[in-house]
Amino acid sequence: IALGKKSRKIEASKRKDAMQEMIADADEEDEETIEWEREQLRRGGLDPFATADAAPEKQVYKAAPIPPPTNLPELGPAIERLAQSLAALKASHTSNVNAAASFTDEQGQLDNRETELRDMVAQAETKRSWFADFKEWMESVATFLDEKYPELERLESEHISVLNERAGMITQRRKEDDEDDLSVVFGTPPQRDHQPDELDELGRAVPRADPVTLRKVRRVARVARRKHRQSRSALSEGDCEEEGYSTDSSLPPSDARDYRAAIQRITAGGEELLSDVAAAEFKDPNLGLAKWFGEWRYRYGDSYTGAWGGLGLVGAWEFWVRLELLGWNPLDSSDNLDDFSWYSALHEYSQSFDEDENADTSEPPPDDGDLVSAMISTAVVPRFCKMLESGSFDPYSARDVKRIIDVAEQVEASIGSDHHKFLMILKSVHSVFENATIAAETLLSPFLRFNRPQFDPEAIAARNRLLTRASKLVGVMLRWRKYTGDKLGAGALCVRLINNYALPIARSGWEVGGEQTTRQVSIMNEQSTHELV
């Protein structure tokens, strides 16, 4: 569009040039076109260039050529040619049909492959999305455990400390009783090491009490405790005759109240550990861990098996197991392992992948193994061994060794007798007996070196009490040996206690009960050895 004067001028010049070109094209002579037009005019008699004098051209007749004669076709060759053409057409048709069928099958295969790929992509996306949610949830569990584990470990350490303190009080009182009786039998050896004076709140030295007076006070207290026990429960005739057979492992009333209060405080601390948790899946692992790991096992069994999902569940569930076991002392409680909720929950989880869930698949269910035994070896056995070594087990208590055998049988039935965690229990119990034997030998050693007995009417009773307590310790060790055999040298330890502790004491009064007690202990040991053989 020409908008300016100069543009309009240029546009007019272009139109003029175009018109001139058209006129020039019209003026050009086309010889072929002119010749064709003239021929048409001539045929129509309108040729102005034709002369009137021209004579018409005389046409000459030419006969049509006669075609050469040909033989008539025969029927046989024609039929043969037609048969060949028909066979070729049939072969071509068959080839085309086969090709069409092949193309159809190939198209069907491609369609199926496309459908499979689409399904695989959809499944991969579903799997990716599920594992992303699972990872996010596990990270929240890890954060939760990082926050709660330190408090749980603190409560466990406090529980061990309370057990250790109680065992220390009982061991110290028993040691003082044995020292009193040994002083009566062998005499009081002089104190070699100068002990520092005790100071009061103002830093003044507290005068030491006379050892004789202390022995009398402890003797009176021991008699009072024995009368108190007799008043609470009717003792058998054997118990009444065997003074010293009761090793007096009970705490004084004030200390017993403090001990119960400490255990209740620890148990309450464990209950308050989850008081600030609102999500039910973090309070109950059945609603969280069992749900997620069960879904993982059901939907992606190969991945679950390859990643040892069952052991991962055990590792994550350990916090709630240790929280439930907090404050539990198997020697003071009648609760067995299968009485806890985690035991039944893990057992149900192991058995939950049943035939109903596998009805639509021929694949075998993933083998988790025994998750209960894995949890026992992971969380229960180390905790139990730590309690045994901290003084929870009294080597003089027949009730304690019976209870330990019960718990050990449960562990053995779950993880097997050759499992290294089961051997840990055996070693822990053996170490308690070994420490008791070493303590008895250490206590007796200075009295044997001094060995200056004086006439004392209480010597016979004191010797009988010492031998009776030693006999009870040997009896408890033999009962444990009956269960374990001589795996860790329990028989040799019994012989060591008899030779190094009981026999020297018995020799100091062989005619007044020492021989009889020694023979009884030796017979017990021989019977135990015979039963093992």
C-alpha positions as CSV (number, residue, x, y, z in Angstrom):
1,I,0.0,0.0,0.0
2,A,1.5,3.3,-1.2
3,L,1.1,5.9,1.5
4,G,3.4,8.7,0.4
5,K,3.7,10.7,-2.7
6,K,6.9,9.1,-3.7
7,S,5.5,5.6,-3.0
8,R,2.4,6.4,-5.2
9,K,4.7,7.5,-7.9
10,I,6.7,4.3,-7.8
11,E,3.5,2.2,-7.8
12,A,2.2,4.1,-10.9
13,S,5.5,3.5,-12.7
14,K,5.3,-0.3,-11.9
15,R,1.7,-0.5,-13.3
16,K,2.8,1.3,-16.5
17,D,5.7,-1.1,-17.0
18,A,3.4,-4.1,-16.5
19,M,1.0,-2.8,-19.1
20,Q,3.7,-2.3,-21.6
21,E,5.0,-5.8,-21.1
22,M,1.5,-7.2,-21.8
23,I,1.2,-5.2,-25.0
24,A,4.6,-6.4,-26.1
25,D,3.6,-10.0,-25.4
26,A,0.5,-9.5,-27.5
27,D,2.5,-8.1,-30.5
28,E,4.8,-11.0,-30.6
29,E,4.0,-13.5,-33.5
30,D,3.8,-17.1,-32.7
31,E,4.4,-19.1,-35.9
32,E,2.9,-22.3,-34.7
33,T,-0.2,-20.5,-33.5
34,I,-0.6,-18.6,-36.8
35,E,-0.1,-21.8,-38.8
36,W,-2.6,-23.7,-36.8
37,E,-5.2,-20.9,-37.2
38,R,-4.6,-20.8,-41.0
39,E,-5.1,-24.6,-41.2
40,Q,-8.4,-24.3,-39.3
41,L,-9.6,-21.5,-41.6
42,R,-8.6,-23.5,-44.7
43,R,-10.5,-26.5,-43.5
44,G,-13.5,-24.3,-42.9
45,G,-13.2,-22.6,-46.3
46,L,-12.6,-19.3,-44.9
47,D,-8.9,-19.0,-45.7
48,P,-8.5,-15.4,-47.2
49,F,-5.1,-16.4,-48.4
50,A,-6.4,-19.3,-50.6
51,T,-6.7,-18.6,-54.4
52,A,-9.9,-19.3,-56.3
53,D,-8.0,-20.8,-59.2
54,A,-6.4,-23.6,-57.2
55,A,-7.6,-27.0,-58.3
56,P,-8.8,-29.4,-55.6
57,E,-6.4,-32.1,-54.8
58,K,-7.4,-35.5,-56.2
59,Q,-7.6,-38.3,-53.7
60,V,-6.2,-41.7,-54.5
61,Y,-7.8,-44.8,-53.1
62,K,-5.6,-47.1,-51.2
63,A,-6.9,-50.5,-50.1
64,A,-6.4,-51.6,-46.5
65,P,-3.7,-54.2,-46.1
66,I,-4.8,-57.8,-45.6
67,P,-3.5,-59.2,-42.3
68,P,-1.4,-62.4,-42.6
69,P,-3.2,-65.6,-41.8
70,T,-2.7,-67.0,-38.3
71,N,-3.4,-70.5,-36.9
72,L,-6.4,-71.0,-34.7
73,P,-5.3,-71.3,-31.0
74,E,-5.6,-74.8,-29.5
75,L,-7.4,-75.4,-26.2
76,G,-4.7,-77.3,-24.4
77,P,-2.0,-74.6,-24.4
78,A,-4.6,-72.0,-23.5
79,I,-5.8,-74.1,-20.6
80,E,-2.2,-74.7,-19.5
81,R,-1.4,-71.0,-19.7
82,L,-4.6,-70.2,-17.7
83,A,-3.6,-72.9,-15.1
84,Q,-0.1,-71.4,-14.8
85,S,-1.6,-67.9,-14.4
86,L,-4.1,-69.2,-11.9
87,A,-1.4,-71.0,-9.9
88,A,0.7,-67.8,-9.9
89,L,-2.3,-65.8,-8.7
90,K,-3.0,-68.4,-6.0
91,A,0.6,-68.4,-4.9
92,S,0.6,-64.6,-4.9
93,H,-2.7,-64.6,-3.0
94,T,-1.3,-67.1,-0.4
95,S,1.8,-65.1,0.0
96,N,-0.2,-61.9,0.5
97,V,-2.5,-63.6,3.0
98,N,0.5,-64.9,5.0
99,A,2.1,-61.6,4.9
100,A,-1.1,-59.9,6.0
101,A,-1.5,-62.5,8.8
102,S,2.2,-62.0,9.8
103,F,1.7,-58.2,9.8
104,T,-1.5,-58.7,11.9
105,D,0.4,-60.9,14.4
106,E,3.3,-58.5,14.6
107,Q,0.9,-55.7,15.1
108,G,-0.8,-57.7,17.9
109,Q,2.6,-58.4,19.5
110,L,3.6,-54.8,19.3
111,D,0.2,-53.8,20.8
112,N,0.8,-56.3,23.6
113,R,4.3,-55.1,24.1
114,E,3.1,-51.5,24.2
115,T,0.5,-52.5,26.8
116,E,3.1,-54.3,28.8
117,L,5.5,-51.4,28.7
118,R,2.7,-49.0,29.7
119,D,1.9,-51.4,32.6
120,M,5.6,-51.6,33.6
121,V,5.9,-47.8,33.5
122,A,2.7,-47.5,35.6
123,Q,4.0,-50.1,38.1
124,A,7.4,-48.5,38.2
125,E,5.8,-45.1,38.9
126,T,3.6,-46.7,41.6
127,K,6.6,-48.4,43.1
128,R,8.6,-45.3,43.1
129,S,5.8,-43.3,44.7
130,W,5.3,-46.0,47.4
131,F,9.0,-46.2,48.2
132,A,9.2,-42.4,48.3
133,D,6.4,-42.4,50.9
134,F,8.1,-45.3,52.8
135,K,11.4,-43.5,52.9
136,E,9.8,-40.4,54.2
137,W,8.0,-42.4,56.9
138,M,11.2,-44.2,57.9
139,E,13.0,-40.9,58.1
140,S,10.3,-39.7,60.5
141,V,10.8,-42.9,62.5
142,A,14.6,-42.3,62.6
143,T,14.0,-38.8,63.8
144,F,11.7,-40.1,66.5
145,L,14.2,-42.7,67.7
146,D,17.0,-40.3,67.7
147,E,15.0,-38.2,70.1
148,K,13.7,-40.9,72.4
149,Y,16.6,-43.4,72.5
150,P,18.9,-41.3,74.8
151,E,16.2,-41.1,77.5
152,L,15.5,-44.8,77.2
153,E,19.2,-45.6,77.6
154,R,19.4,-43.3,80.6
155,L,16.5,-45.2,82.2
156,E,18.1,-48.5,81.5
157,S,21.4,-47.4,83.0
158,E,19.5,-46.2,86.1
159,H,17.8,-49.6,86.4
160,I,21.2,-51.4,86.2
161,S,22.6,-49.0,88.7
162,V,19.7,-49.7,91.1
163,L,20.2,-53.5,90.7
164,N,23.9,-53.0,91.2
165,E,23.4,-51.0,94.4
166,R,21.0,-53.6,95.8
167,A,23.4,-56.4,95.0
168,G,26.2,-54.5,96.6
169,M,24.3,-54.0,99.9
170,I,23.4,-57.7,100.1
171,T,27.0,-58.8,99.2
172,Q,28.5,-56.4,101.8
173,R,26.2,-57.6,104.5
174,R,26.9,-61.3,103.6
175,K,30.6,-60.6,103.6
176,E,30.4,-59.0,107.1
177,D,28.5,-62.0,108.4
178,D,31.1,-64.4,107.0
179,E,33.9,-62.2,108.4
180,D,32.2,-62.4,111.9
181,D,32.0,-66.2,111.7
182,L,35.5,-66.5,110.4
183,S,36.8,-64.3,113.2
184,V,35.1,-66.6,115.7
185,V,36.6,-69.8,114.1
186,F,40.1,-68.6,113.2
187,G,40.6,-65.5,115.2
188,T,40.7,-61.9,114.1
189,P,43.7,-61.1,111.9
190,P,45.4,-57.7,112.3
191,Q,44.6,-54.9,109.8
192,R,47.6,-54.5,107.6
193,D,46.4,-51.5,105.5
194,H,45.8,-48.3,107.4
195,Q,42.3,-47.1,106.4
196,P,41.7,-43.3,106.5
197,D,39.5,-42.0,109.3
198,E,36.0,-41.2,108.5
199,L,35.1,-37.6,108.7
200,D,31.8,-36.0,109.7
201,E,30.2,-32.9,108.1
202,L,32.5,-30.6,110.0
203,G,35.7,-32.5,108.9
204,R,36.3,-34.1,112.3
205,A,37.5,-37.7,112.6
206,V,34.7,-40.1,113.6
207,P,35.9,-42.6,116.2
208,R,36.0,-46.2,115.0
209,A,33.7,-48.7,116.6
210,D,35.2,-51.8,118.3
211,P,35.1,-54.8,115.9
212,V,33.8,-57.0,118.7
213,T,31.0,-54.7,119.4
214,L,30.2,-54.5,115.6
215,R,30.1,-58.3,115.4
216,K,27.6,-58.4,118.3
217,V,25.4,-55.8,116.7
218,R,25.4,-57.6,113.4
219,R,24.7,-60.9,115.1
220,V,21.7,-59.4,116.9
221,A,20.5,-57.9,113.6
222,R,20.9,-61.2,111.8
223,V,18.9,-63.0,114.5
224,A,16.2,-60.4,114.3
225,R,15.9,-60.8,110.5
226,R,15.7,-64.5,110.9
227,K,12.9,-64.3,113.4
228,H,11.1,-61.8,111.1
229,R,11.3,-64.3,108.2
230,Q,10.0,-67.1,110.4
231,S,7.1,-65.0,111.5
232,R,6.1,-64.2,107.8
233,S,6.2,-67.7,106.5
234,A,6.2,-71.1,108.1
235,L,9.6,-72.6,107.6
236,S,10.1,-76.3,107.1
237,E,11.8,-78.4,109.8
238,G,15.0,-78.5,107.7
239,D,15.1,-74.7,107.4
240,C,14.7,-74.4,111.2
241,E,17.6,-76.8,111.8
242,E,19.9,-75.4,109.2
243,E,20.7,-71.9,110.4
244,G,22.8,-70.3,107.7
245,Y,21.1,-72.2,104.9
246,S,19.0,-69.1,104.4
247,T,21.5,-66.6,103.0
248,D,19.3,-63.7,103.8
249,S,19.2,-61.8,100.5
250,S,16.3,-59.6,101.6
251,L,16.8,-55.8,102.1
252,P,16.0,-53.9,105.3
253,P,12.5,-52.4,105.3
254,S,13.7,-48.9,104.5
255,D,16.0,-50.0,101.8
256,A,13.3,-52.3,100.3
257,R,10.9,-49.4,100.2
258,D,13.6,-47.2,98.4
259,Y,14.3,-50.1,96.0
260,R,10.6,-50.5,95.1
261,A,10.2,-46.7,94.7
262,A,13.2,-46.6,92.4
263,I,11.8,-49.4,90.2
264,Q,8.4,-47.7,90.1
265,R,10.1,-44.4,89.2
266,I,11.9,-46.1,86.3
267,T,8.7,-47.8,85.1
268,A,6.8,-44.5,85.3
269,G,9.6,-42.8,83.4
270,G,9.2,-45.4,80.6
271,E,5.5,-44.8,80.5
272,E,6.0,-41.0,80.3
273,L,8.5,-41.4,77.5
274,L,5.7,-41.6,74.9
275,S,3.3,-39.2,76.7
276,D,4.1,-36.4,74.3
277,V,3.5,-38.5,71.2
278,A,0.2,-38.0,69.5
279,A,0.5,-40.3,66.5
280,A,-0.8,-43.8,67.2
281,E,1.6,-45.4,64.8
282,F,4.5,-44.2,66.9
283,K,2.9,-45.5,70.1
284,D,2.0,-48.9,68.8
285,P,4.4,-50.5,66.3
286,N,1.6,-52.7,65.1
287,L,-0.1,-49.7,63.6
288,G,3.2,-48.3,62.0
289,L,6.1,-50.7,61.5
290,A,4.0,-53.8,61.0
291,K,1.7,-52.0,58.6
292,W,4.5,-50.5,56.4
293,F,6.8,-53.5,56.4
294,G,3.8,-55.9,55.9
295,E,2.7,-53.9,52.9
296,W,6.3,-53.9,51.6
297,R,6.5,-57.7,52.0
298,Y,3.1,-58.2,50.3
299,R,3.6,-55.9,47.3
300,Y,7.3,-56.2,46.6
301,G,8.4,-59.5,48.0
302,D,11.6,-59.8,46.0
303,S,12.8,-56.4,47.1
304,Y,11.8,-57.2,50.7
305,T,13.7,-60.4,50.7
306,G,16.8,-59.0,49.0
307,A,16.9,-56.1,51.5
308,W,16.5,-58.4,54.5
309,G,13.3,-56.6,55.4
310,G,12.6,-58.9,58.4
311,L,15.8,-57.9,60.1
312,G,15.2,-54.3,59.3
313,L,11.8,-54.6,61.1
314,V,13.5,-56.2,64.1
315,G,16.0,-53.3,64.2
316,A,13.3,-50.7,64.1
317,W,11.1,-52.5,66.6
318,E,13.9,-52.9,69.1
319,F,13.1,-49.5,70.8
320,W,9.6,-50.5,71.7
321,V,10.8,-53.9,72.9
322,R,13.4,-52.4,75.2
323,L,10.8,-49.9,76.4
324,E,8.4,-52.7,77.3
325,L,11.3,-54.6,79.1
326,L,12.2,-51.5,81.1
327,G,12.1,-52.3,84.8
328,W,11.6,-56.0,84.1
329,N,13.8,-58.3,86.2
330,P,13.2,-62.0,85.3
331,L,14.5,-63.1,88.7
332,D,11.9,-61.0,90.6
333,S,9.0,-61.4,88.2
334,S,7.1,-64.5,87.0
335,D,6.5,-63.0,83.5
336,N,8.0,-65.1,80.7
337,L,9.1,-63.8,77.3
338,D,5.9,-64.9,75.6
339,D,3.8,-62.9,78.1
340,F,5.0,-59.6,76.5
341,S,3.0,-57.9,73.7
342,W,6.0,-57.6,71.4
343,Y,6.4,-61.4,71.4
344,S,2.9,-62.1,70.2
345,A,3.0,-59.1,67.8
346,L,6.2,-60.3,66.1
347,H,4.8,-63.9,66.0
348,E,1.6,-62.7,64.3
349,Y,3.6,-60.6,61.8
350,S,5.7,-63.7,60.9
351,Q,2.5,-65.7,60.4
352,S,0.4,-63.0,58.8
353,F,1.5,-63.8,55.2
354,D,-0.8,-66.8,54.9
355,E,-2.7,-68.6,52.1
356,D,-5.5,-66.0,52.0
357,E,-3.1,-63.3,51.0
358,N,-1.3,-65.6,48.6
359,A,-4.5,-67.0,46.9
360,D,-3.9,-65.0,43.7
361,T,-0.3,-65.8,43.2
362,S,1.8,-69.0,42.9
363,E,4.9,-67.4,44.3
364,P,6.0,-68.7,47.8
365,P,5.8,-66.1,50.6
366,P,9.1,-64.4,51.6
367,D,10.9,-66.2,54.3
368,D,11.5,-63.9,57.2
369,G,12.8,-66.6,59.5
370,D,11.9,-66.4,63.1
371,L,11.7,-62.7,63.9
372,V,11.0,-63.5,67.6
373,S,14.3,-65.3,67.9
374,A,16.0,-62.5,66.1
375,M,14.6,-60.0,68.5
376,I,15.5,-62.1,71.5
377,S,19.1,-62.4,70.3
378,T,19.3,-58.7,69.5
379,A,17.5,-56.9,72.4
380,V,16.6,-59.4,75.1
381,V,19.8,-61.4,75.6
382,P,22.2,-58.4,75.9
383,R,19.9,-56.8,78.4
384,F,19.5,-60.0,80.4
385,C,23.3,-60.6,80.5
386,K,23.8,-57.0,81.7
387,M,21.4,-57.5,84.5
388,L,23.0,-60.8,85.5
389,E,26.5,-59.2,85.6
390,S,25.2,-56.2,87.5
391,G,24.2,-58.3,90.5
392,S,20.6,-59.2,89.7
393,F,21.4,-62.8,90.1
394,D,22.2,-64.0,93.6
395,P,24.5,-67.1,93.4
396,Y,23.3,-68.3,96.8
397,S,19.6,-68.3,95.8
398,A,18.1,-71.5,94.6
399,R,15.0,-69.6,93.5
400,D,17.1,-67.3,91.3
401,V,19.0,-70.2,89.6
402,K,15.6,-72.0,88.9
403,R,14.3,-68.8,87.3
404,I,17.4,-68.4,85.3
405,I,17.1,-71.9,84.0
406,D,13.5,-71.2,83.0
407,V,14.5,-68.1,81.0
408,A,17.5,-69.8,79.5
409,E,15.3,-72.7,78.3
410,Q,13.0,-70.2,76.6
411,V,16.0,-68.5,74.9
412,E,17.5,-71.9,74.0
413,A,14.2,-73.0,72.4
414,S,14.1,-69.8,70.4
415,I,17.6,-69.4,69.1
416,G,19.3,-72.8,69.7
417,S,21.9,-74.0,72.1
418,D,24.8,-73.3,69.7
419,H,23.9,-69.7,69.2
420,H,26.6,-67.3,70.5
421,K,24.0,-65.2,72.2
422,F,22.9,-68.2,74.2
423,L,26.5,-68.9,75.2
424,M,26.6,-65.2,76.4
425,I,24.0,-66.1,79.0
426,L,25.9,-69.2,80.1
427,K,29.1,-67.1,80.4
428,S,27.4,-64.4,82.4
429,V,26.0,-66.9,84.9
430,H,29.3,-68.7,85.1
431,S,31.1,-65.4,85.8
432,V,28.7,-64.7,88.7
433,F,29.6,-68.1,90.2
434,E,33.3,-67.6,89.5
435,N,33.2,-64.1,91.2
436,A,31.5,-65.6,94.2
437,T,34.1,-68.3,94.4
438,I,37.0,-65.8,94.1
439,A,35.4,-63.6,96.8
440,A,35.1,-66.6,99.2
441,E,38.7,-67.5,98.6
442,T,39.9,-63.9,99.0
443,L,37.9,-63.6,102.2
444,L,39.2,-66.8,103.7
445,S,42.9,-66.3,102.8
446,P,43.9,-63.8,105.6
447,F,42.1,-65.9,108.3
448,L,44.0,-69.1,107.2
449,R,47.3,-67.3,107.4
450,F,46.5,-65.9,110.8
451,N,44.8,-69.1,112.2
452,R,44.9,-68.4,115.9
453,P,41.6,-69.7,117.2
454,Q,40.5,-69.0,120.7
455,F,38.0,-70.8,122.8
456,D,34.6,-69.5,122.0
457,P,31.3,-71.4,122.6
458,E,30.0,-69.8,119.3
459,A,32.8,-71.4,117.2
460,I,30.9,-74.5,116.4
461,A,27.7,-72.7,115.4
462,A,29.8,-70.2,113.3
463,R,31.6,-73.0,111.6
464,N,28.4,-74.7,110.8
465,R,26.9,-71.5,109.3
466,L,30.0,-71.1,107.1
467,L,29.9,-74.6,105.9
468,T,26.1,-74.5,105.4
469,R,26.4,-71.4,103.2
470,A,29.2,-73.0,101.2
471,S,27.1,-76.1,100.8
472,K,24.2,-74.0,99.5
473,L,26.5,-72.2,97.0
474,V,27.8,-75.6,95.8
475,G,24.3,-76.9,95.5
476,V,23.2,-74.0,93.4
477,M,26.3,-74.4,91.2
478,L,25.6,-78.1,90.8
479,R,22.0,-77.4,89.8
480,W,23.2,-75.0,87.1
481,R,25.8,-77.5,86.1
482,K,23.0,-80.1,85.7
483,Y,21.5,-77.8,83.1
484,T,24.6,-76.7,81.2
485,G,27.0,-79.5,81.7
486,D,30.7,-78.8,81.8
487,K,30.7,-76.4,78.9
488,L,32.5,-73.7,80.8
489,G,34.0,-75.7,83.6
490,A,31.2,-75.6,86.1
491,G,32.4,-78.9,87.7
492,A,35.9,-77.7,88.1
493,L,34.6,-74.5,89.7
494,C,32.6,-76.6,92.3
495,V,35.7,-78.7,93.1
496,R,37.7,-75.5,93.5
497,L,35.2,-74.0,95.9
498,I,35.2,-77.2,97.9
499,N,38.9,-77.6,98.1
500,N,39.9,-73.9,98.6
501,Y,37.0,-72.8,100.9
502,A,34.8,-75.5,102.4
503,L,37.5,-78.0,103.2
504,P,39.9,-75.6,105.1
505,I,37.0,-74.5,107.2
506,A,35.8,-78.0,107.9
507,R,39.3,-79.1,109.0
508,S,39.3,-76.5,111.7
509,G,36.5,-78.6,113.4
510,W,36.6,-82.0,111.7
511,E,35.1,-83.9,114.6
512,V,32.4,-81.3,115.4
513,G,30.5,-81.3,112.1
514,G,33.2,-80.5,109.5
515,E,33.6,-84.1,108.3
516,Q,29.8,-84.6,107.9
517,T,29.3,-81.4,105.9
518,T,32.3,-82.1,103.7
519,R,31.1,-85.6,103.0
520,Q,27.6,-84.3,102.1
521,V,29.1,-81.8,99.7
522,S,31.4,-84.4,98.1
523,I,28.5,-86.8,97.6
524,M,26.4,-84.0,96.0
525,N,29.3,-83.3,93.6
526,E,29.8,-87.0,92.8
527,Q,26.1,-87.5,92.1
528,S,26.0,-84.5,89.8
529,T,29.0,-85.9,87.9
530,H,27.4,-89.3,87.6
531,E,24.2,-87.8,86.3
532,L,26.1,-85.9,83.6
533,V,28.0,-89.1,82.6
